[in-house]
Amino acid sequence: MERNFSFVNAGKKGLLGFALIAISWLSCAQSQNSVSWLNDNLIPLDSITESHPMFKSDQLRQLFSGRTVFGLGESTHGSGGIFSLKAELIKYLVKTHGVTLIGMETDLALAQAVNEYLLSPEADTSRLKNGVYFLYDTKEIWDLIKWLKAYNLAHPERKIKFFGFDVKSPWGALAKISATPEARASADLQTLIKNLSECYKDLEGSESAPSKKSLRQVKQLSDELHSKVSQLPVSDEIKHLASTLVQLSTFRTKEGAASTNYRDAFMFDNISWMQQKFSNEKIVVWAHNDHIQKRSLGGHRHTGSYLKEKYGDNYIAIAFTVGTGKYAAFIGGKFNQENILATAPQNSIEYYLGKAVSRSFLVPTYAKGSNVLFTDKMAIRNIGWIVPAKPEWQFSPNQPVISMYDAIAYVHESGSPVRAESQK
């Protein structure tokens, strides 16, 4: 009996070993097939100039044909390589696809200084200090803005406009509303602006979480200010800035996923307002991958899902991601440029992208013979403005990439962006 048991047990071990070998072989074959599919369908973007094949690529032209809204994402707000690649793609879209509006995930009111700089014949950069969020205050971003300025000077009949569509601070909007002649002439309005400003100063100066009573007061004052400004003979821009104060106060009264949902909805509202203002010109939406994705997931409604609903196939969502190197983000309340990008796990998109022959490229997720790489649920790098507590938390697991994005742009190795204090 012992011999028979040993024989059966040995047989089971042999079958288990064979199964493991088979699974390993299938996994290896799938990996090779995925990499082969990538190499067959990718569009190399290693060194982009106007003579680069990208500018003559039928595949890229077909991907962008008929689109009016171009969502360009990023897996982290702190990758110099992603910023540079996005900038080059924007130049391509301006030159070959008629894009004239550049929207960025930055403060709507403060970004107006950048737009004024682009549209003015003068080259005064003194007011640009706070024109973009801190994480975007980089050489890569300002090099793009200077290129857009030069383009406008050379093409006065077809100027590029720049705008922010996010609202995280009240100060830019309050300053612009307060500076209008109508507001200066109204003692009631000046008192209202002063009271709202003091409420925000108290909120920002407090070390504890704001009370619901304080947030309700901010919401009440914002609603009242918006109502009064709406009745004034001021520009549509000033009236819209007043509405963004209502957006901000509403967003701040919400908690958890609800606050994120409201923020994404308000960003969509601001993008739509800007495109309607400029007679539906073609527009770039520069934001995090999370915001530009075209599908709602886990009860979260993303800005890209609103854009997809409104514009249909005229909206294209392109996720940008990176394989290895360093990134910039906040850790322990301090800004750090030396954060390490975690090694891509085998169940991630970046693991396979890193095996492609090109070190920088774009690949449509629905290219012919679509591979399980994009049709299966995979992890994808996802870092916000704060360093994740654990390296593995740099990746969002089980993402149905093909339903979220129309294409993936990849940079294999990147450092942090170059800070721009001396660049302007």
C-alpha positions as CSV (number, residue, x, y, z in Angstrom):
1,M,0.0,0.0,0.0
2,E,2.8,2.4,0.8
3,R,4.4,1.7,-2.5
4,N,1.2,2.3,-4.4
5,F,0.5,5.5,-2.4
6,S,4.0,6.7,-3.2
7,F,3.5,5.9,-6.9
8,V,0.2,7.8,-7.0
9,N,1.7,10.7,-5.1
10,A,4.6,10.8,-7.4
11,G,2.2,10.8,-10.3
12,K,0.3,13.7,-8.9
13,K,3.5,15.7,-8.4
14,G,4.5,14.9,-12.0
15,L,1.2,16.2,-13.3
16,L,1.5,19.3,-11.2
17,G,5.0,19.9,-12.5
18,F,3.8,19.5,-16.0
19,A,0.9,21.9,-15.5
20,L,3.2,24.5,-14.0
21,I,5.6,24.1,-17.0
22,A,2.6,24.4,-19.4
23,I,1.3,27.5,-17.7
24,S,4.8,29.0,-17.7
25,W,5.2,28.2,-21.4
26,L,1.8,29.7,-22.2
27,S,2.6,32.9,-20.2
28,C,5.9,33.2,-22.1
29,A,4.2,32.7,-25.4
30,Q,1.5,35.3,-24.5
31,S,4.3,37.7,-23.5
32,Q,6.1,37.2,-26.8
33,N,2.9,37.6,-28.8
34,S,2.1,40.8,-26.9
35,V,5.5,42.3,-27.6
36,S,5.4,41.2,-31.2
37,W,2.0,42.8,-31.6
38,L,3.3,46.0,-30.0
39,N,6.3,46.2,-32.4
40,D,4.0,45.7,-35.4
41,N,1.6,48.5,-34.3
42,L,3.5,51.1,-32.5
43,I,4.4,54.5,-33.9
44,P,8.0,55.4,-32.9
45,L,8.5,58.9,-31.3
46,D,12.1,58.6,-30.2
47,S,13.4,61.8,-31.7
48,I,10.7,64.2,-33.0
49,T,11.4,66.9,-35.5
50,E,9.4,68.2,-38.5
51,S,11.2,65.7,-40.7
52,H,10.2,62.9,-38.3
53,P,8.0,60.1,-39.9
54,M,5.3,61.0,-37.3
55,F,4.5,64.1,-39.4
56,K,3.8,61.9,-42.4
57,S,2.4,58.9,-40.6
58,D,-0.8,57.6,-42.1
59,Q,-1.5,55.6,-39.0
60,L,-1.3,58.7,-36.8
61,R,-3.2,60.8,-39.2
62,Q,-6.0,58.2,-39.3
63,L,-6.0,58.0,-35.5
64,F,-6.6,61.7,-35.2
65,S,-8.8,62.2,-38.2
66,G,-12.2,63.7,-37.4
67,R,-11.3,64.4,-33.8
68,T,-12.1,67.7,-32.2
69,V,-11.1,67.1,-28.6
70,F,-7.8,65.5,-27.7
71,G,-7.4,64.2,-24.2
72,L,-3.7,63.9,-23.3
73,G,-3.1,62.3,-20.0
74,E,-0.1,61.5,-17.7
75,S,0.5,58.7,-15.2
76,T,2.3,61.2,-12.9
77,H,2.3,65.0,-12.7
78,G,6.1,64.9,-12.3
79,S,7.7,63.2,-15.4
80,G,9.9,65.4,-17.6
81,G,9.8,62.7,-20.3
82,I,6.1,62.7,-20.4
83,F,5.9,66.5,-20.4
84,S,8.4,66.7,-23.3
85,L,6.6,64.0,-25.4
86,K,3.2,65.7,-24.8
87,A,4.6,69.0,-25.9
88,E,5.9,67.6,-29.1
89,L,2.5,65.9,-29.8
90,I,0.8,69.2,-29.2
91,K,3.0,70.9,-31.7
92,Y,2.1,68.2,-34.2
93,L,-1.6,68.7,-33.5
94,V,-1.3,72.4,-33.9
95,K,0.6,72.1,-37.2
96,T,-1.2,69.2,-38.9
97,H,-4.7,68.9,-37.3
98,G,-5.7,72.5,-36.6
99,V,-5.8,72.6,-32.8
100,T,-6.1,76.2,-31.5
101,L,-7.1,75.7,-27.9
102,I,-4.8,74.3,-25.2
103,G,-6.5,73.5,-21.9
104,M,-4.5,72.4,-18.9
105,E,-5.4,71.0,-15.5
106,T,-4.5,74.2,-13.8
107,D,-6.3,77.2,-12.2
108,L,-8.8,78.7,-14.6
109,A,-8.4,82.3,-13.3
110,L,-4.6,82.4,-13.0
111,A,-4.1,80.7,-16.4
112,Q,-5.6,83.8,-18.1
113,A,-2.2,85.5,-17.6
114,V,-0.6,82.8,-19.9
115,N,-3.3,83.3,-22.5
116,E,-2.8,87.1,-22.4
117,Y,0.9,86.5,-22.9
118,L,0.3,84.3,-25.9
119,L,-2.1,86.7,-27.6
120,S,-0.2,89.8,-26.9
121,P,2.5,91.0,-29.4
122,E,4.7,91.9,-26.4
123,A,7.0,89.3,-24.7
124,D,6.5,90.4,-21.1
125,T,6.7,87.4,-18.9
126,S,6.5,89.2,-15.5
127,R,2.9,88.2,-14.8
128,L,3.4,84.5,-15.6
129,K,4.8,83.4,-12.2
130,N,1.5,81.8,-11.0
131,G,0.0,81.0,-14.4
132,V,0.2,77.2,-13.9
133,Y,0.1,74.9,-10.9
134,F,3.4,74.4,-9.0
135,L,4.0,70.9,-10.5
136,Y,3.7,72.3,-14.0
137,D,6.1,75.2,-13.3
138,T,8.8,73.5,-15.3
139,K,11.2,74.2,-18.2
140,E,9.4,71.6,-20.3
141,I,6.0,73.4,-19.9
142,W,7.4,76.9,-20.4
143,D,9.4,75.8,-23.5
144,L,6.1,74.7,-25.0
145,I,4.4,78.1,-24.0
146,K,7.3,80.0,-25.6
147,W,6.9,77.8,-28.8
148,L,3.2,78.7,-28.8
149,K,4.1,82.4,-28.5
150,A,6.4,82.2,-31.4
151,Y,3.8,80.3,-33.4
152,N,1.2,83.0,-32.7
153,L,3.7,85.8,-33.8
154,A,4.2,83.9,-37.1
155,H,0.5,83.1,-37.6
156,P,-1.5,86.2,-36.4
157,E,-4.5,85.0,-38.3
158,R,-4.7,81.7,-36.4
159,K,-3.6,82.2,-32.8
160,I,-3.4,79.5,-30.2
161,K,-5.3,80.2,-26.9
162,F,-4.5,78.8,-23.5
163,F,-6.8,78.2,-20.5
164,G,-7.0,76.4,-17.2
165,F,-10.1,74.3,-16.4
166,D,-9.4,73.4,-12.8
167,V,-10.5,75.3,-9.7
168,K,-8.7,74.6,-6.4
169,S,-8.1,78.2,-5.2
170,P,-10.4,81.2,-4.9
171,W,-7.8,83.9,-5.1
172,G,-7.4,84.4,-8.8
173,A,-11.1,84.6,-9.4
174,L,-11.7,86.9,-6.4
175,A,-8.9,89.3,-7.5
176,K,-10.3,89.6,-11.1
177,I,-13.9,90.1,-9.9
178,S,-12.8,92.7,-7.3
179,A,-10.8,94.6,-9.9
180,T,-13.8,95.3,-12.3
181,P,-15.1,98.8,-12.3
182,E,-18.6,97.5,-11.4
183,A,-17.3,95.7,-8.3
184,R,-15.3,98.7,-7.2
185,A,-18.4,100.9,-7.5
186,S,-20.5,98.6,-5.3
187,A,-19.9,98.8,-1.5
188,D,-22.1,95.7,-1.0
189,L,-20.1,93.7,-3.5
190,Q,-16.7,94.7,-2.0
191,T,-18.0,93.7,1.5
192,L,-19.1,90.4,0.1
193,I,-15.8,89.7,-1.5
194,K,-14.0,90.7,1.7
195,N,-16.1,88.4,3.8
196,L,-15.6,85.5,1.5
197,S,-11.8,86.2,1.4
198,E,-11.6,86.2,5.2
199,C,-13.5,82.9,5.3
200,Y,-11.0,81.3,2.9
201,K,-8.0,82.7,4.9
202,D,-9.4,81.2,8.1
203,L,-9.9,77.8,6.3
204,E,-6.4,77.8,4.9
205,G,-4.8,79.1,8.1
206,S,-6.4,76.4,10.3
207,E,-4.4,73.3,11.2
208,S,-7.5,71.3,11.8
209,A,-10.1,70.1,9.2
210,P,-12.6,72.8,8.4
211,S,-16.0,72.5,10.1
212,K,-19.2,71.8,8.1
213,K,-20.4,75.2,9.4
214,S,-17.4,77.0,8.0
215,L,-17.8,75.2,4.6
216,R,-21.5,76.0,4.5
217,Q,-20.7,79.7,5.1
218,V,-18.3,79.7,2.2
219,K,-20.9,78.1,0.0
220,Q,-23.5,80.6,1.0
221,L,-21.2,83.6,0.4
222,S,-20.1,82.1,-3.0
223,D,-23.7,81.6,-4.1
224,E,-24.5,85.2,-3.1
225,L,-21.5,86.6,-4.9
226,H,-22.3,84.6,-8.1
227,S,-25.9,85.9,-8.0
228,K,-24.8,89.5,-7.7
229,V,-22.1,89.3,-10.4
230,S,-24.5,87.6,-12.8
231,Q,-26.7,90.7,-12.7
232,L,-23.8,93.1,-13.4
233,P,-23.0,94.4,-16.9
234,V,-19.7,92.6,-16.9
235,S,-18.0,90.2,-19.4
236,D,-19.0,86.6,-19.7
237,E,-15.5,85.7,-18.5
238,I,-16.1,87.6,-15.2
239,K,-19.5,85.9,-14.8
240,H,-17.9,82.5,-15.4
241,L,-15.2,83.2,-12.8
242,A,-18.0,83.9,-10.3
243,S,-19.5,80.5,-11.2
244,T,-16.1,78.8,-10.5
245,L,-16.3,80.1,-6.9
246,V,-19.6,78.2,-6.6
247,Q,-17.8,75.2,-8.1
248,L,-15.0,75.4,-5.6
249,S,-17.3,75.9,-2.6
250,T,-19.5,72.9,-3.7
251,F,-16.4,70.7,-4.2
252,R,-15.1,71.5,-0.8
253,T,-18.3,70.7,1.0
254,K,-18.2,67.1,-0.4
255,E,-16.2,64.2,1.0
256,G,-14.4,61.2,-0.4
257,A,-15.4,60.0,-3.9
258,A,-18.2,62.6,-4.1
259,S,-15.7,65.5,-4.0
260,T,-13.7,63.9,-6.8
261,N,-16.8,63.4,-8.9
262,Y,-17.8,67.0,-8.5
263,R,-14.3,68.2,-9.4
264,D,-14.3,66.1,-12.6
265,A,-17.8,67.4,-13.5
266,F,-16.8,71.0,-13.0
267,M,-13.6,70.5,-15.1
268,F,-15.9,69.2,-17.9
269,D,-18.2,72.3,-17.5
270,N,-15.2,74.6,-17.8
271,I,-13.8,72.8,-20.9
272,S,-17.2,72.9,-22.5
273,W,-17.7,76.6,-21.7
274,M,-14.4,77.5,-23.3
275,Q,-15.0,75.5,-26.5
276,Q,-18.4,77.0,-26.9
277,K,-16.9,80.4,-26.5
278,F,-14.6,79.8,-29.4
279,S,-17.1,78.3,-31.8
280,N,-16.1,74.7,-31.3
281,E,-12.4,75.1,-32.2
282,K,-10.3,72.0,-31.8
283,I,-9.0,71.6,-28.3
284,V,-6.3,69.7,-26.3
285,V,-7.1,68.7,-22.8
286,W,-3.9,68.2,-20.7
287,A,-4.6,66.4,-17.4
288,H,-3.9,63.3,-15.4
289,N,-4.7,59.9,-17.0
290,D,-7.5,59.5,-14.4
291,H,-9.3,62.6,-15.6
292,I,-9.1,62.1,-19.4
293,Q,-10.2,58.4,-19.4
294,K,-13.4,57.9,-21.3
295,R,-15.1,55.3,-19.0
296,S,-16.5,55.7,-15.5
297,L,-15.1,53.2,-13.1
298,G,-16.0,52.2,-9.5
299,G,-18.7,54.8,-9.1
300,H,-16.4,57.6,-10.3
301,R,-17.4,59.8,-13.2
302,H,-14.3,61.1,-14.9
303,T,-14.0,64.2,-17.0
304,G,-13.2,62.1,-20.0
305,S,-16.4,60.2,-19.7
306,Y,-18.4,63.4,-19.9
307,L,-16.3,64.4,-23.0
308,K,-17.0,61.0,-24.6
309,E,-20.7,61.3,-23.9
310,K,-20.9,64.8,-25.4
311,Y,-18.5,64.5,-28.4
312,G,-18.6,60.7,-29.1
313,D,-15.9,59.6,-31.5
314,N,-14.8,63.2,-31.9
315,Y,-13.1,62.7,-28.5
316,I,-9.9,60.8,-28.2
317,A,-8.2,59.8,-24.9
318,I,-4.5,59.1,-24.9
319,A,-2.8,57.9,-21.7
320,F,0.8,58.8,-21.3
321,T,3.0,56.6,-19.1
322,V,6.6,55.9,-18.2
323,G,8.7,52.8,-17.5
324,T,11.6,53.7,-15.3
325,G,13.5,56.6,-13.7
326,K,12.5,59.4,-11.3
327,Y,9.5,61.6,-10.8
328,A,8.6,64.7,-8.8
329,A,5.9,64.8,-6.2
330,F,5.2,65.8,-2.6
331,I,6.3,63.5,0.3
332,G,5.7,64.3,4.0
333,G,4.5,67.8,2.9
334,K,7.8,68.6,1.1
335,F,8.4,68.7,-2.6
336,N,10.9,66.1,-3.8
337,Q,12.4,65.6,-7.3
338,E,14.2,62.3,-6.6
339,N,11.4,59.9,-6.1
340,I,12.0,56.5,-7.8
341,L,9.6,55.0,-10.2
342,A,8.8,51.5,-9.0
343,T,9.7,48.5,-11.3
344,A,6.7,47.6,-13.4
345,P,5.1,44.3,-12.2
346,Q,4.5,41.6,-14.7
347,N,0.7,42.2,-14.7
348,S,1.2,45.8,-15.8
349,I,0.9,47.5,-19.1
350,E,4.4,49.1,-18.5
351,Y,6.0,45.7,-18.2
352,Y,5.1,44.9,-21.8
353,L,5.6,48.4,-23.2
354,G,9.2,48.3,-21.8
355,K,10.0,45.3,-24.0
356,A,9.1,47.0,-27.3
357,V,11.9,47.8,-29.8
358,S,11.2,51.6,-29.5
359,R,12.0,53.5,-26.3
360,S,9.3,56.1,-27.0
361,F,6.2,55.5,-29.0
362,L,2.4,55.7,-29.3
363,V,0.2,52.7,-29.9
364,P,-3.6,52.6,-30.6
365,T,-5.3,50.3,-28.1
366,Y,-7.7,49.0,-30.8
367,A,-5.1,48.5,-33.6
368,K,-5.7,45.6,-35.9
369,G,-5.4,42.2,-34.3
370,S,-5.9,43.7,-30.9
371,N,-3.9,41.9,-28.3
372,V,-4.9,40.7,-24.8
373,L,-2.4,43.4,-23.6
374,F,-5.2,45.9,-23.9
375,T,-8.3,43.8,-23.9
376,D,-7.5,42.0,-20.6
377,K,-7.6,43.9,-17.3
378,M,-4.0,45.1,-16.5
379,A,-2.3,47.3,-13.9
380,I,-1.2,50.7,-15.1
381,R,1.0,53.3,-13.4
382,N,-1.1,55.9,-11.5
383,I,0.7,58.5,-9.3
384,G,-0.9,61.8,-8.2
385,W,0.9,64.8,-6.7
386,I,1.7,62.8,-3.5
387,V,4.2,60.0,-3.3
388,P,2.4,56.6,-2.7
389,A,3.3,55.1,0.7
390,K,4.4,51.8,-0.9
391,P,6.1,51.2,-4.3
392,E,3.3,48.8,-5.4
393,W,0.8,51.5,-4.8
394,Q,2.2,53.3,-7.9
395,F,-0.1,51.1,-10.0
396,S,-3.8,50.8,-10.3
397,P,-4.7,47.1,-10.7
398,N,-7.2,45.5,-13.0
399,Q,-7.8,48.3,-15.5
400,P,-9.7,47.5,-18.8
401,V,-7.3,49.7,-20.8
402,I,-9.0,49.4,-24.2
403,S,-12.3,50.8,-22.8
404,M,-10.5,53.6,-21.0
405,Y,-8.1,55.0,-23.6
406,D,-7.9,55.0,-27.4
407,A,-4.1,55.0,-27.4
408,I,-1.1,54.7,-25.1
409,A,2.0,56.9,-25.3
410,Y,5.1,55.5,-23.6
411,V,8.4,56.9,-22.5
412,H,10.8,54.1,-21.3
413,E,13.1,56.2,-19.1
414,S,12.5,59.7,-17.7
415,G,13.8,62.0,-15.0
416,S,11.9,64.6,-13.1
417,P,11.0,67.9,-14.9
418,V,13.4,70.8,-14.7
419,R,12.2,73.4,-12.3
420,A,11.5,76.7,-14.1
421,E,12.3,79.4,-11.6
422,S,15.0,80.8,-14.0
423,Q,13.3,79.8,-17.2
424,K,10.8,82.7,-17.7
